[in-house]
Amino acid sequence: MYYRRKVILALLEQFGGKLKSTRFQKLLLIFTRQQKKPNYEFIPYKYGAYSMQARADKGTMIKYGLLKESKKWIVNTRDDYIIQLNQTDQRILKDLFNQFKDVGYKELVQYTYRNYPFYAINSEIAQKYLDNDSLKLIEFSKPKNETKKLYTIGYEGIKAESYMNRLVSKDVRVLVDVRKNSMSMKYGFNKSQLKSMCDKVGIKFLHMSELGIESDKRKNLNTKADYEKLFQEYESDVLPQRLEQLEELYHLFMKNERVAITCFEKEYTSCHRHKVSAYLNQEYGVPIEHL
């Protein structure tokens, strides 16, 4: 079992075996922010910090009988997972329990929003629970970006929540997937998952498969020269046939001011998205930033 799932089971065990979803997410946030290398990352959702990975792990653990099928988080095993954590995490968990065992939901919301205000920037309940000074802190934490720019971003080697937070931090309005096939073995980056994450943080999602590269052309790419040849052919043979989509992308940029295009590769020079962005820069003067 992944260690991160043991963290979830240990957290639930420590708090009596059952937690409501919003309370669980907030306690998991506080716990993981004290880890040297957090097991989970979060996005700013309508009730505050939300981990998509934790929610996916819940589904897996329900499947294997470790959690009960419920909107709540309910342990369905008698195994002791607290002792399976490393000593540092056991100490963090014990301190967390001592601090929050008798704390109500309102106070927990206030604590997380005041200490981690970035995750409250999309909250629909902040006005209900916070005073003016705390609300100002959240407002201050909202990304402020008035530039018009086209961003490019790859998801290789990054967690889904961290990926989304990069977009949020730039106040991106539209994410355009330029993969031919919007599928991935990496959690969070199938078309439906990526769209769901975008919806949660207020970003529009589009898939422009026409701007992708056929899968068979990506085979046998072993050297830098192989990639350069692929991208040269893409620029000379494919892009001239995709003028309609490129113009649509340009108009999306003009309307929304901050648009990001995405594919897999971490380095933009190893991905065809740099040819798409270069075209828009050369033809329309669109400013580019590679995240």
Secondary structure as UniProt FT lines:
FT   HELIX           3..14
FT   TURN            15..17
FT   STRAND          18..19
FT   HELIX           21..33
FT   STRAND          43..45
FT   TURN            46..47
FT   STRAND          48..50
FT   HELIX           52..63
FT   TURN            64..65
FT   STRAND          73..75
FT   HELIX           82..84
FT   HELIX           87..100
FT   TURN            101..102
FT   HELIX           105..115
FT   HELIX           117..120
FT   TURN            121..122
FT   HELIX           126..129
FT   HELIX           132..141
FT   STRAND          149..154
FT   TURN            156..157
FT   HELIX           160..169
FT   TURN            170..171
FT   STRAND          174..177
FT   TURN            187..188
FT   HELIX           191..201
FT   STRAND          204..207
FT   HELIX           209..211
FT   HELIX           215..218
FT   TURN            219..220
FT   HELIX           224..233
FT   HELIX           234..238
FT   HELIX           239..241
FT   HELIX           243..256
FT   STRAND          258..263
FT   HELIX           268..270
FT   HELIX           273..284
FT   STRAND          288..290
//
